[in-house]
Every structure is written in structure tokens, then in C-alpha cells.
Amino acid sequence: MLHLRMIVPADRTDEAVACIEKSIGTTHLAVLQGAARDPVGDLVMCDVAREAADELLGELGELGIEKDGSISVENIDLSLSHRADQAEEAAPGEGADAVLWEHLAESTHEESTLSVTYLAFLAVATMIAACGVVLDNAILIVGAMAVGPEFGPLAGICTALVQRAPRLALRSLVALLVGFAVAMALTVGFSLMMNGFNLFHDYQVTAERPNTGFIWKPDMFSFVVAVLAGIAGTLSLTSAKSGALVGVAISVTTVPAAANAAVALSYGEYAQARGSTEQLLLNLAGIILAGTLTLFVQKLLWAKQRERTAKAAARKATAQP
């Protein structure tokens, strides 16, 4: 269940309440007239099943509440209420399958913005991966994958393509491209510094490296793994199972590929740099393709589910005397 807390202009309170009352899967409606002071308005609260929330938020958005008031959505971890149980049973489908597009757009907007923190995480992750590449240490490679924040912009691009949001797409693309460019440039400098301190050596880069040599040798398995990771990552975002993102992060070689390319460039190993760049682009393309298709299928399936529920409700209403 989700809890909605709204500040509604007084002239639209009746319309908002009507939307909530007619929506399947809502309960615990409360209205406090004149309770809000900034902005001035009525305080309206209700609980709604996750699978019914997206449609309700869309209807409330048409009233312009988010422009002249506010809509806050919170997860309810525990709800001891028979009416809440009835609301969840009446709502279409399963809550785990529902996609809250407003929440998805908001979360991807926040994580796909080019910021100092984002750049710092990506640069540090790439430098850790550079150490892993030179030392042929798989543990450092896995650690770097977990630190990298690049899935945020990737998810933003997928969401923007499905929702036809060009601003989000541009913001995410800028964060992705500029982020990797800055991280790789800083890692080149880091590699040269480590070489100056006699901690990195050219023979380590040109060695066989059985644990990390695959990074600059892309093949079809790279693309297949990226596609599967894109599906898993997108599902984890839409179903609020964020714990799965860690597994997604350590299954694709985006950050290690960027690191290997940077280290190879610093030593003039252009074949490795080219192969690593191909690995990076292959992984990014696979994730974006899979994530976009996953969101599109989810949107299509959920629309059909809502259509079936609406028809069933109409038949039930017609059958009643």
C-alpha cells in the first residue's frame, strides 16, 4: 500500500475527493479543510494499493494539484487494516508488477543528473577498476562495478524513450557521456601518477592477465549479459526491489572497460584501448536496449490488465439490479 498526502486548493477538493472515491483500490480517505498554510488549501490523505496508484496519480495530476498544491507519496511498510486488505484485493493485478511512472521518472531524474557527487563516484570506481586491471585482481574489479553509479543515467534514457521525455533523455545522455569522459581522463592521469610512483608498470598491462583480460576482448556473451542485466535492473527499479541493482552492477563491465581503456591509453596500448571501448559501448547498448524493451512490455501488459479490470467492473455494475 501507498500513502498519499495532498495539499489541494479549496476549489478543487471536491474533484480530488471524487477521483479518490471512484478509484478502485483506495481507502482511509481523510479531508482536513483549511489545514494547509503553505500553500493555502485543504489537506487530503488516503491509502491506495500500489497497482492502482499510477492511474489515480494521473487523474489527480490532471487537476493541476502538483502545480498549485502538492502530492506526496510514501510506502506503507505495515498496514493493519481489513479495509486496506479489501482495497488491495479489489485493485487490478499484483503490486509487484505495477509501474509507478511518476516515481520512476522522478527517481531516474535524480540519479541521471550530472553532479559533482556522480562524477566523484564514477571517477573513483574507474580508478579502483584501474588498480584491478593492472594487478589482474578480480576482487577489485567487482568492487569497482558495485561503486559505479552509471545505471542511473542508463535507466533515465530507457524511461525517457518509453515516456517520450526528450529533456530526461538529454540529461541522462549528457550525464552518461560526460561522466565516462571525465572519469577516463582522470584515470589516465591517475595511471601516469601511479607509474611515476613506480606502482604501475607497462609489463603488467601487456601481460596475459587471465582474470581481467576479457575486459578488452568483447564477444557476444558480453552483449547477452548486458541485455540480461538491463532486464534485471529495470525490473528492480519498477518493482522497488533496489537490492537487485547490486547484482546488476557487478554483472556488466562498463566501469572496468572504461578503466582498461584509460590505462591502455596511458601506456600507448591502443589495441587494448580500442577493444575496451568496444566492450564499454556494447554493454551500454545492451542495457539501454533491454531496459527500454522491458519498460515498453511492462507498460503494454499493465494497460491490458487495467482494461480487463475496467471491463469486469462494468459487467459487474450492469449485472447489479
SERO-4910 file (N, C-alpha, C, O; in steps of 0.05 Angstrom, whole numbers):
BEGIN
 pado doro    nc1    nc2    nc3   cac1   cac2   cac3    cc1    cc2    cc3    oc1    oc2    oc3
  Met    A     17    -24      0      0      0      0     18     25      0     40     25     10
  Leu    A      7     46    -12     20     72    -12      2     93      2    -22     90      2
  His    A     15    112     15      0    133     28      3    159     13     26    167      7
  Leu    A    -19    171      5    -19    197     -9    -26    219      9    -47    218     23
  Arg    A    -10    240     10    -16    264     26    -15    288      7      5    294     -6
  Met    A    -38    301      5    -41    323    -15    -49    349     -2    -66    349     17
  Ile    A    -38    371    -12    -48    397     -6    -63    406    -31    -52    411    -52
  Val    A    -89    409    -28   -107    414    -51   -120    442    -48   -131    448    -27
  Pro    A   -119    458    -69   -134    484    -68   -163    478    -62   -175    459    -72
  Ala    A   -175    495    -46   -202    490    -36   -222    487    -58   -241    472    -56
  Asp    A   -218    501    -80   -237    499   -102   -235    473   -118   -252    467   -135
  Arg    A   -215    456   -112   -212    431   -126   -214    407   -107   -209    384   -116
  Thr    A   -219    412    -82   -221    390    -63   -242    370    -70   -238    346    -69
  Asp    A   -266    379    -77   -288    361    -84   -281    343   -107   -287    320   -108
  Glu    A   -267    355   -127   -260    339   -151   -239    318   -143   -240    295   -152
  Ala    A   -220    326   -126   -199    307   -118   -211    284   -102   -204    261   -106
  Val    A   -229    291    -84   -242    271    -67   -259    252    -85   -259    228    -80
  Ala    A   -272    263   -105   -288    246   -123   -270    227   -138   -277    203   -142
  Cys    A   -246    236   -147   -227    218   -161   -219    195   -142   -217    172   -151
  Ile    A   -213    202   -117   -204    181    -98   -227    161    -93   -222    137    -92
  Glu    A   -251    171    -89   -273    154    -81   -281    135   -104   -289    112    -98
  Lys    A   -278    143   -128   -286    126   -151   -263    107   -159   -268     88   -174
  Ser    A   -239    113   -150   -216     97   -157   -216     70   -143   -220     69   -118
  Ile    A   -212     48   -157   -210     22   -145   -184     19   -130   -163     27   -139
  Gly    A   -185      8   -106   -161      3    -90   -154     25    -71   -131     25    -61
  Thr    A   -172     44    -65   -166     65    -46   -182     62    -21   -204     50    -21
  Thr    A   -171     72      1   -185     71     27   -173     91     46   -154    106     38
  His    A   -184     93     70   -173    110     91   -172    139     82   -152    153     86
  Leu    A   -193    148     69   -195    176     59   -200    195     82   -218    190     99
  Ala    A   -185    217     84   -188    237    105   -185    264     92   -167    268     76
  Val    A   -202    283    100   -201    310     90   -201    330    113   -219    329    130
  Leu    A   -181    347    114   -179    367    135   -181    395    121   -162    404    109
  Gln    A   -205    407    122   -209    432    108   -194    455    121   -194    459    145
  Gly    A   -180    469    104   -165    493    113   -141    487    130   -130    505    143
  Ala    A   -132    462    130   -109    455    148    -82    464    137    -64    469    152
  Ala    A    -80    467    111    -54    474     99    -50    505     99    -69    520     94
  Arg    A    -26    513    104    -20    541    105      0    550     83     -2    573     74
  Asp    A     17    533     74     36    540     54     41    516     35     57    498     42
  Pro    A     27    515     12      7    534      3    -19    531     17    -24    510     30
  Val    A    -36    551     15    -62    550     29    -80    530     14    -81    529    -10
  Gly    A    -93    513     30   -111    494     18   -121    474     38   -117    477     62
  Asp    A   -133    453     28   -143    431     45   -123    408     45   -110    403     25
  Leu    A   -121    394     67   -104    371     69   -121    346     64   -140    340     78
  Val    A   -113    331     43   -128    307     35   -108    283     36    -87    284     25
  Met    A   -116    262     50    -99    239     53   -115    214     47   -139    212     52
  Cys    A   -101    194     36   -114    168     31    -92    147     27    -69    153     24
  Asp    A   -100    122     29    -83     99     23    -93     87     -3   -117     85     -8
  Val    A    -74     77    -20    -81     66    -45    -63     42    -51    -39     43    -45
  Ala    A    -74     21    -62    -58     -2    -70    -38      6    -91    -45     22   -109
  Arg    A    -14     -5    -90      7      3   -109     -3     -1   -138      4     16   -155
  Glu    A    -17    -22   -143    -25    -28   -170    -47     -9   -181    -52     -9   -205
  Ala    A    -59      7   -163    -79     26   -172    -69     55   -170    -83     73   -178
  Ala    A    -44     58   -160    -34     85   -155    -28    101   -180    -34    125   -181
  Asp    A    -17     88   -201     -9    103   -224    -33    117   -238    -32    140   -246
  Glu    A    -55    102   -240    -79    114   -253    -90    137   -236    -98    157   -246
  Leu    A    -91    133   -209   -101    154   -192    -83    179   -193    -94    201   -194
  Leu    A    -57    175   -193    -39    198   -195    -43    213   -221    -41    238   -222
  Gly    A    -48    198   -242    -53    211   -268    -78    229   -267    -78    251   -278
  Glu    A    -99    219   -255   -124    234   -253   -121    258   -235   -131    280   -242
  Leu    A   -106    255   -213   -101    278   -196    -84    299   -209    -87    323   -205
  Gly    A    -65    289   -225    -47    307   -240    -62    325   -259    -55    348   -264
  Glu    A    -84    314   -271   -100    329   -290   -114    353   -276   -123    372   -290
  Leu    A   -117    351   -250   -130    373   -235   -110    396   -229   -118    417   -219
  Gly    A    -84    392   -236    -65    412   -231    -57    415   -202    -48    437   -193
  Ile    A    -60    394   -186    -55    396   -157    -25    400   -153    -17    415   -135
  Glu    A     -8    386   -168     21    389   -164     31    417   -170     52    425   -161
  Lys    A     16    432   -186     24    459   -194     16    479   -172     32    496   -165
  Asp    A     -8    477   -162    -18    496   -142    -18    485   -114    -24    500    -95
  Gly    A    -12    460   -111    -11    448    -84     12    428    -83     35    435    -90
  Ser    A      7    404    -74     28    384    -73     16    356    -70     -6    352    -60
  Ile    A     31    336    -80     24    308    -77     48    293    -67     69    292    -81
  Ser    A     47    281    -44     69    266    -33     60    237    -31     38    230    -24
  Val    A     79    219    -38     73    190    -38     93    176    -21    117    180    -24
  Glu    A     83    160     -2    101    145     16     93    116     16     70    109     14
  Asn    A    113     98     19    108     70     21     99     64     50    109     75     69
  Ile    A     79     46     52     69     37     78     81     10     83     74    -10     70
  Asp    A     99      8    102    112    -18    108     94    -37    122     95    -62    117
  Leu    A     76    -27    138     57    -44    153     30    -30    155     29     -7    164
  Ser    A      9    -44    147    -18    -33    149    -36    -54    161    -43    -74    147
  Leu    A    -45    -51    186    -63    -70    199    -91    -59    196   -102    -45    213
  Ser    A   -103    -67    174   -130    -56    167   -144    -75    148   -133    -83    128
  His    A   -168    -83    156   -184   -100    138   -192    -86    113   -193    -98     91
  Arg    A   -197    -60    115   -205    -44     92   -181    -41     72   -185    -41     48
  Ala    A   -157    -40     83   -134    -39     66   -131    -66     51   -123    -66     27
  Asp    A   -136    -88     64   -135   -114     51   -156   -116     29   -150   -126      7
  Gln    A   -179   -105     34   -200   -106     14   -193    -88    -10   -198    -95    -33
  Ala    A   -180    -65     -5   -172    -47    -26   -151    -61    -44   -152    -58    -69
  Glu    A   -132    -75    -32   -112    -89    -48   -124   -111    -65   -115   -116    -87
  Glu    A   -144   -125    -53   -157   -147    -68   -173   -136    -92   -174   -149   -113
  Ala    A   -184   -112    -88   -201   -101   -110   -184    -89   -132   -193    -87   -155
  Ala    A   -159    -81   -126   -142    -68   -146   -133    -89   -167   -131   -112   -161
  Pro    A   -129    -80   -191   -122    -99   -213    -93   -108   -211    -75    -93   -203
  Gly    A    -89   -134   -217    -62   -144   -218    -48   -147   -191    -61   -148   -170
  Glu    A    -22   -149   -192     -5   -152   -168     11   -127   -164     21   -115   -184
  Gly    A     15   -119   -139     30    -95   -133     59    -97   -143     70    -76   -152
  Ala    A     71   -120   -143     99   -123   -152    102   -118   -181    124   -112   -191
  Asp    A     80   -122   -197     81   -118   -226     75    -89   -234     79    -82   -257
  Ala    A     65    -73   -215     56    -46   -222     80    -28   -226    100    -30   -212
  Val    A     77     -9   -245     98     11   -250     86     38   -243     66     47   -255
  Leu    A     99     52   -225     92     80   -219    109     98   -236    132    104   -229
  Trp    A     98    107   -258    114    122   -278    123    148   -267    145    157   -273
  Glu    A    107    161   -250    115    187   -238    139    182   -220    158    198   -220
  His    A    138    161   -204    160    154   -186    185    147   -201    207    155   -194
  Leu    A    182    131   -222    204    123   -238    218    147   -252    242    149   -252
  Ala    A    201    165   -262    212    189   -275    227    206   -255    248    218   -261
  Glu    A    216    209   -231    229    225   -210    255    213   -201    275    228   -198
  Ser    A    255    187   -196    279    174   -186    301    174   -208    325    179   -201
  Thr    A    294    169   -233    314    170   -254    324    198   -259    347    202   -267
  His    A    307    218   -255    315    246   -258    336    253   -238    356    266   -245
  Glu    A    332    244   -214    352    250   -192    378    236   -197    400    247   -193
  Glu    A    377    210   -206    402    195   -208    415    198   -235    437    188   -240
  Ser    A    403    213   -254    415    217   -280    423    245   -284    428    254   -307
  Thr    A    426    260   -263    435    288   -265    465    289   -261    476    278   -242
  Leu    A    478    304   -279    507    307   -277    514    325   -253    508    349   -253
  Ser    A    526    313   -233    532    327   -208    561    321   -200    573    302   -210
  Val    A    572    336   -181    598    331   -171    599    303   -158    619    289   -161
  Thr    A    578    297   -143    578    271   -129    578    248   -149    592    228   -145
  Tyr    A    561    250   -170    560    230   -191    588    226   -204    597    204   -207
  Leu    A    601    248   -211    627    247   -224    647    235   -205    665    220   -213
  Ala    A    646    242   -179    665    232   -160    662    201   -157    682    187   -157
  Phe    A    638    192   -155    633    163   -152    644    148   -177    657    127   -175
  Leu    A    637    159   -201    645    145   -226    676    146   -229    688    126   -238
  Ala    A    688    168   -222    717    170   -225    731    152   -205    750    138   -212
  Val    A    722    151   -180    734    134   -160    730    104   -169    749     88   -166
  Ala    A    706     97   -178    702     70   -187    720     62   -210    731     40   -210
  Thr    A    724     81   -229    742     75   -251    771     72   -242    786     56   -253
  Met    A    779     88   -223    807     86   -212    811     59   -197    832     47   -199
  Ile    A    790     51   -182    792     25   -168    795      3   -189    810    -16   -186
  Ala    A    779      5   -211    780    -15   -232    807    -14   -245    817    -35   -254
  Ala    A    819      9   -248    846     11   -260    866     -5   -243    883    -18   -254
  Cys    A    864     -3   -217    882    -18   -199    877    -48   -204    895    -64   -205
  Gly    A    851    -56   -207    845    -84   -211    855    -94   -238    864   -117   -240
  Val    A    854    -77   -258    865    -84   -285    895    -89   -284    905   -109   -293
  Val    A    909    -70   -272    938    -72   -271    947    -96   -254    967   -110   -261
  Leu    A    934   -100   -232    941   -122   -214    928   -149   -222    933   -169   -209
  Asp    A    911   -148   -242    896   -172   -251    881   -184   -227    881   -208   -222
  Asn    A    867   -166   -213    854   -173   -188    823   -172   -192    812   -150   -195
  Ala    A    810   -195   -193    781   -195   -198    765   -183   -176    744   -172   -181
  Ile    A    775   -184   -151    761   -172   -128    758   -142   -131    737   -131   -126
  Leu    A    780   -129   -140    779   -101   -144    760    -93   -167    747    -73   -166
  Ile    A    759   -110   -187    741   -105   -210    712   -106   -201    696    -89   -208
  Val    A    706   -126   -185    678   -129   -174    671   -105   -156    649    -95   -157
  Gly    A    690    -97   -139    685    -74   -122    680    -49   -138    663    -33   -131
  Ala    A    696    -45   -159    692    -21   -176    664    -22   -189    651     -1   -192
  Met    A    656    -45   -198    629    -48   -211    607    -40   -191    588    -26   -199
  Ala    A    610    -48   -166    590    -41   -146    589    -12   -139    568     -1   -133
  Val    A    612      2   -141    613     31   -134    602     48   -157    590     69   -152
  Gly    A    605     39   -182    598     56   -205    568     63   -205    551     46   -200
  Pro    A    561     88   -210    533     98   -209    521    100   -237    501    114   -240
  Glu    A    533     87   -257    524     92   -285    497     81   -292    486     88   -312
  Phe    A    485     63   -275    459     52   -283    437     74   -281    416     71   -294
  Gly    A    441     94   -264    422    116   -262    416    129   -289    393    130   -297
  Pro    A    437    140   -302    432    152   -329    422    132   -350    406    139   -367
  Leu    A    431    107   -348    421     87   -367    391     83   -363    376     81   -382
  Ala    A    382     81   -338    353     78   -332    338    103   -341    315    101   -350
  Gly    A    351    126   -338    338    151   -347    334    152   -377    313    161   -386
  Ile    A    353    142   -392    350    141   -421    327    122   -429    311    128   -446
  Cys    A    326     98   -416    305     79   -422    277     91   -415    259     88   -431
  Thr    A    275    103   -392    249    115   -384    241    137   -403    218    140   -411
  Ala    A    261    154   -411    255    176   -430    245    166   -457    228    178   -469
  Leu    A    257    144   -466    249    133   -492    221    123   -492    205    127   -511
  Val    A    213    109   -470    186     98   -468    166    120   -463    144    119   -474
  Gln    A    173    139   -446    154    160   -438    155    184   -457    140    204   -454
  Arg    A    173    183   -477    177    205   -496    182    231   -481    168    251   -484
  Ala    A    204    231   -465    212    254   -450    239    263   -459    260    253   -448
  Pro    A    241    280   -479    267    288   -491    286    301   -471    310    298   -472
  Arg    A    275    317   -452    292    330   -432    306    310   -415    330    313   -409
  Leu    A    292    290   -406    304    269   -389    324    254   -405    345    247   -395
  Ala    A    318    248   -430    337    234   -447    363    249   -451    385    238   -449
  Leu    A    360    275   -456    384    292   -460    401    294   -434    425    291   -435
  Arg    A    387    298   -412    401    300   -386    416    274   -380    439    274   -371
  Ser    A    403    251   -384    415    226   -378    438    220   -397    459    210   -388
  Leu    A    435    227   -423    456    222   -442    481    239   -435    504    230   -437
  Val    A    476    264   -428    499    282   -420    513    271   -396    538    270   -395
  Ala    A    497    262   -376    509    251   -351    526    226   -358    547    222   -347
  Leu    A    516    209   -376    530    184   -383    556    190   -398    577    180   -390
  Leu    A    554    206   -419    577    211   -436    598    228   -422    622    222   -422
  Val    A    589    250   -411    608    268   -397    620    254   -373    644    257   -367
  Gly    A    603    238   -358    613    224   -335    636    205   -342    657    205   -329
  Phe    A    632    189   -363    653    170   -370    677    184   -382    700    176   -377
  Ala    A    673    206   -397    695    221   -408    713    232   -386    737    231   -387
  Val    A    700    244   -366    715    256   -343    729    234   -327    752    237   -320
  Ala    A    714    213   -321    726    191   -306    750    179   -320    770    173   -307
  Met    A    748    175   -346    770    163   -361    794    182   -362    817    173   -360
  Ala    A    788    208   -365    810    227   -366    825    228   -339    849    229   -338
  Leu    A    810    228   -318    822    229   -291    837    203   -286    858    203   -273
  Thr    A    827    181   -297    841    155   -292    867    153   -308    886    141   -300
  Val    A    868    166   -332    893    168   -347    914    183   -329    936    174   -327
  Gly    A    906    205   -318    924    220   -300    931    203   -276    955    204   -267
  Phe    A    912    188   -265    918    171   -242    938    149   -249    956    143   -233
  Ser    A    935    138   -273    953    117   -282    982    128   -285   1001    115   -277
  Leu    A    984    152   -297   1010    164   -300   1023    171   -273   1047    168   -269
  Met    A   1006    179   -254   1017    185   -227   1026    159   -214   1048    159   -202
  Met    A   1011    138   -216   1018    112   -204   1044    101   -217   1060     89   -204
  Asn    A   1046    106   -243   1071     98   -257   1095    114   -247   1117    103   -244
  Gly    A   1090    140   -242   1112    156   -231   1121    148   -204   1145    150   -198
  Phe    A   1102    137   -188   1110    127   -162   1119     97   -163   1124     85   -143
  Asn    A   1122     87   -188   1132     60   -192   1113     39   -181   1121     18   -172
  Leu    A   1087     45   -182   1067     26   -172   1053     12   -195   1044    -11   -193
  Phe    A   1051     25   -218   1041     14   -243   1065     10   -262   1083     26   -262
  His    A   1064    -13   -277   1086    -18   -296   1074    -27   -322   1052    -39   -323
  Asp    A   1088    -20   -344   1077    -26   -370   1075    -56   -375   1057    -65   -390
  Tyr    A   1093    -72   -364   1092   -101   -368   1067   -113   -355   1058   -134   -364
  Gln    A   1056   -100   -335   1031   -110   -322   1008   -107   -341    989   -124   -341
  Val    A   1008    -86   -357    986    -81   -375    987   -100   -399    966   -109   -409
  Thr    A   1011   -106   -408   1014   -123   -432   1015   -152   -426   1016   -169   -444
  Ala    A   1014   -160   -400   1015   -188   -392    989   -202   -400    970   -189   -408
  Glu    A    988   -228   -396    965   -244   -403    940   -236   -388    918   -234   -399
  Arg    A    943   -232   -362    921   -224   -344    897   -243   -347    876   -235   -358
  Pro    A    899   -267   -337    877   -287   -340    851   -279   -327    829   -287   -335
  Asn    A    852   -263   -306    828   -255   -291    814   -231   -303    790   -228   -299
  Thr    A    828   -214   -317    816   -189   -326    821   -184   -356    812   -164   -367
  Gly    A    834   -203   -370    839   -199   -399    814   -197   -416    814   -186   -437
  Phe    A    792   -210   -405    767   -210   -421    756   -182   -424    740   -177   -442
  Ile    A    764   -163   -408    752   -136   -408    756   -123   -435    739   -108   -445
  Trp    A    779   -127   -448    784   -113   -474    781   -132   -497    791   -127   -519
  Lys    A    767   -155   -492    762   -174   -513    731   -180   -514    723   -201   -506
  Pro    A    715   -161   -524    686   -164   -525    678   -187   -543    690   -192   -564
  Asp    A    656   -200   -536    644   -221   -553    614   -220   -549    604   -203   -535
  Met    A    600   -239   -561    571   -239   -559    561   -244   -531    539   -235   -523
  Phe    A    577   -258   -514    569   -262   -487    568   -235   -472    552   -232   -454
  Ser    A    585   -217   -479    585   -190   -467    558   -177   -471    546   -165   -453
  Phe    A    548   -179   -496    522   -166   -503    499   -181   -489    481   -168   -479
  Val    A    500   -208   -489    479   -224   -476    477   -217   -447    455   -213   -436
  Val    A    500   -216   -433    500   -209   -404    489   -181   -400    475   -177   -380
  Ala    A    497   -162   -417    487   -135   -414    457   -134   -418    443   -119   -403
  Val    A    446   -149   -437    417   -149   -441    403   -161   -416    383   -149   -407
  Leu    A    413   -183   -406    401   -195   -382    403   -176   -358    384   -174   -342
  Ala    A    425   -163   -356    429   -144   -333    410   -120   -337    399   -110   -317
  Gly    A    406   -111   -362    387    -89   -366    359    -96   -358    344    -80   -347
  Ile    A    351   -121   -364    324   -130   -356    321   -131   -326    302   -121   -315
  Ala    A    341   -143   -313    340   -146   -284    341   -118   -270    326   -114   -251
  Gly    A    358   -100   -280    360    -74   -268    334    -58   -271    325    -45   -252
  Thr    A    321    -59   -294    296    -45   -299    274    -56   -281    259    -41   -269
  Leu    A    272    -83   -279    252    -95   -262    257    -88   -232    237    -84   -218
  Ser    A    282    -85   -224    287    -78   -196    278    -50   -191    270    -44   -168
  Leu    A    280    -32   -210    272     -4   -206    241     -2   -206    230     11   -189
  Thr    A    228    -16   -224    199    -13   -226    184    -28   -204    162    -21   -197
  Ser    A    197    -48   -193    184    -64   -172    193    -56   -144    186    -68   -124
  Ala    A    210    -34   -143    221    -24   -117    239    -44   -103    243    -42    -79
  Lys    A    249    -64   -118    268    -83   -106    296    -74   -113    310    -86   -129
  Ser    A    305    -52    -99    330    -40   -106    354    -57   -100    376    -53   -110
  Gly    A    351    -77    -82    373    -94    -75    384   -109    -99    408   -116   -100
  Ala    A    368   -114   -119    377   -128   -143    396   -112   -160    411   -123   -176
  Leu    A    397    -85   -156    415    -68   -171    444    -75   -166    461    -71   -183
  Val    A    450    -84   -142    478    -91   -136    487   -114   -154    509   -114   -164
  Gly    A    469   -134   -157    476   -156   -175    479   -147   -203    496   -158   -218
  Val    A    462   -128   -211    464   -117   -239    491   -103   -242    504   -107   -263
  Ala    A    499    -87   -222    524    -72   -224    548    -89   -228    566    -82   -243
  Ile    A    549   -112   -214    573   -129   -216    571   -151   -237    587   -169   -238
  Ser    A    552   -148   -256    549   -167   -277    557   -156   -304    559   -170   -324
  Val    A    561   -129   -306    568   -117   -331    595   -102   -328    601    -92   -307
  Thr    A    610   -101   -350    637    -90   -348    639    -62   -360    657    -56   -376
  Thr    A    621    -44   -352    622    -17   -361    646     -2   -349    663      8   -363
  Val    A    646      0   -323    668     14   -309    695      1   -314    714     15   -320
  Pro    A    698    -25   -311    724    -38   -317    733    -33   -346    757    -29   -350
  Ala    A    715    -33   -365    723    -27   -392    733      1   -395    753      6   -409
  Ala    A    719     20   -383    729     48   -384    756     50   -370    774     65   -380
  Ala    A    760     36   -348    786     37   -334    808     25   -351    830     36   -353
  Asn    A    803      2   -364    823    -11   -380    830      6   -404    854      7   -412
  Ala    A    811     20   -415    816     38   -438    834     61   -429    853     68   -443
  Ala    A    829     72   -405    845     94   -395    873     85   -389    892     99   -397
  Val    A    877     62   -376    904     52   -370    919     46   -396    942     52   -398
  Ala    A    905     33   -415    918     26   -440    927     52   -455    948     52   -467
  Leu    A    910     72   -454    918     97   -467    942    110   -455    960    120   -468
  Ser    A    944    108   -428    967    120   -414    993    106   -421   1014    118   -419
  Tyr    A    992     81   -430   1016     66   -438   1018     62   -468   1036     48   -478
  Gly    A   1000     75   -483   1002     74   -512    993     47   -524   1001     40   -546
  Glu    A    978     31   -509    968      6   -518    941     10   -532    920      5   -520
  Tyr    A    942     19   -556    918     28   -570    899      4   -577    875      8   -579
  Ala    A    910    -19   -581    893    -42   -587    875    -49   -563    851    -54   -566
  Gln    A    887    -48   -540    872    -53   -515    851    -31   -511    828    -36   -503
  Ala    A    859     -6   -516    841     17   -512    817     14   -531    795     19   -523
  Arg    A    822      6   -556    801      3   -575    782    -20   -567    758    -17   -568
  Gly    A    794    -43   -559    777    -65   -550    761    -59   -525    738    -67   -523
  Ser    A    773    -44   -507    759    -37   -482    736    -18   -488    714    -20   -476
  Thr    A    740      1   -507    719     20   -514    696      5   -528    673     11   -523
  Glu    A    702    -15   -544    681    -31   -557    666    -46   -535    641    -48   -537
  Gln    A    680    -57   -515    666    -70   -493    648    -52   -478    625    -59   -472
  Leu    A    657    -27   -474    640     -7   -459    615     -1   -475    593     -1   -465
  Leu    A    618      5   -501    596     12   -518    576    -11   -521    552     -7   -521
  Leu    A    587    -35   -523    570    -59   -526    553    -63   -501    529    -69   -503
  Asn    A    564    -59   -478    549    -62   -453    528    -40   -450    506    -46   -442
  Leu    A    536    -16   -456    517      6   -454    493      2   -473    470      6   -465
  Ala    A    499     -6   -498    478    -11   -517    459    -34   -508    435    -32   -511
  Gly    A    471    -55   -498    454    -78   -489    436    -70   -466    413    -78   -466
  Ile    A    446    -55   -447    430    -47   -424    407    -28   -433    384    -32   -424
  Ile    A    413     -9   -450    393     10   -459    371     -4   -475    347      0   -471
  Leu    A    379    -22   -493    360    -37   -509    342    -54   -492    318    -53   -495
  Ala    A    354    -69   -474    338    -87   -457    320    -71   -438    297    -78   -433
  Gly    A    331    -50   -426    315    -34   -407    291    -21   -421    270    -20   -409
  Thr    A    295    -10   -445    274      3   -459    252    -17   -467    228    -12   -463
  Leu    A    260    -41   -477    241    -61   -484    225    -71   -460    202    -77   -461
  Thr    A    239    -74   -437    227    -83   -413    205    -64   -404    183    -72   -397
  Leu    A    212    -38   -404    192    -18   -395    169    -17   -415    146    -14   -406
  Phe    A    174    -20   -441    153    -20   -460    134    -43   -456    109    -40   -457
  Val    A    145    -67   -452    128    -90   -447    112    -87   -421     88    -94   -421
  Gln    A    125    -77   -400    110    -72   -375     87    -53   -379     65    -57   -369
  Lys    A     92    -32   -394     71    -12   -399     48    -24   -415     25    -19   -409
  Leu    A     54    -40   -434     34    -53   -451     18    -73   -435     -7    -73   -436
  Leu    A     31    -90   -420     17   -111   -404      0    -98   -382    -22   -107   -377
  Trp    A     10    -77   -370     -6    -64   -348    -30    -50   -360    -51    -49   -347
  Ala    A    -27    -39   -384    -50    -26   -396    -72    -46   -403    -96    -41   -399
  Lys    A    -64    -70   -412    -83    -91   -417    -97   -101   -391   -120   -107   -391
  Gln    A    -81   -102   -370    -92   -111   -344   -113    -91   -334   -134    -99   -324
  Arg    A   -107    -65   -337   -126    -45   -328   -151    -46   -346   -173    -41   -336
  Glu    A   -148    -51   -371   -171    -53   -389   -189    -76   -382   -213    -74   -382
  Arg    A   -177    -99   -375   -193   -122   -367   -207   -117   -341   -230   -125   -338
  Thr    A   -194   -103   -323   -206    -97   -297   -230    -78   -301   -251    -81   -288
  Ala    A   -226    -58   -318   -248    -39   -323   -272    -52   -336   -295    -46   -329
  Lys    A   -267    -71   -354   -290    -86   -367   -304   -104   -346   -328   -106   -347
  Ala    A   -288   -116   -329   -300   -133   -308   -317   -116   -289   -339   -125   -281
  Ala    A   -308    -93   -282   -323    -75   -264   -349    -65   -278   -369    -63   -265
  Ala    A   -347    -60   -304   -371    -51   -318   -391    -73   -320   -415    -68   -318
  Arg    A   -382    -97   -325   -401   -120   -326   -414   -124   -299   -438   -131   -298
  Lys    A   -399   -121   -278   -410   -125   -251   -430   -104   -245   -451   -110   -233
  Ala    A   -425    -79   -253   -444    -57   -248   -469    -61   -264   -491    -56   -254
  Thr    A   -466    -71   -289   -490    -76   -306   -507    -99   -295   -532    -98   -297
  Ala    A   -495   -119   -283   -509   -142   -272   -524   -136   -247   -544   -150   -241
  Gln    A   -516   -115   -232   -529   -108   -208   -557    -97   -213   -560    -81   -232
  Pro    A   -577   -105   -197   -605    -94   -202   -607    -65   -195   -628    -53   -197
***
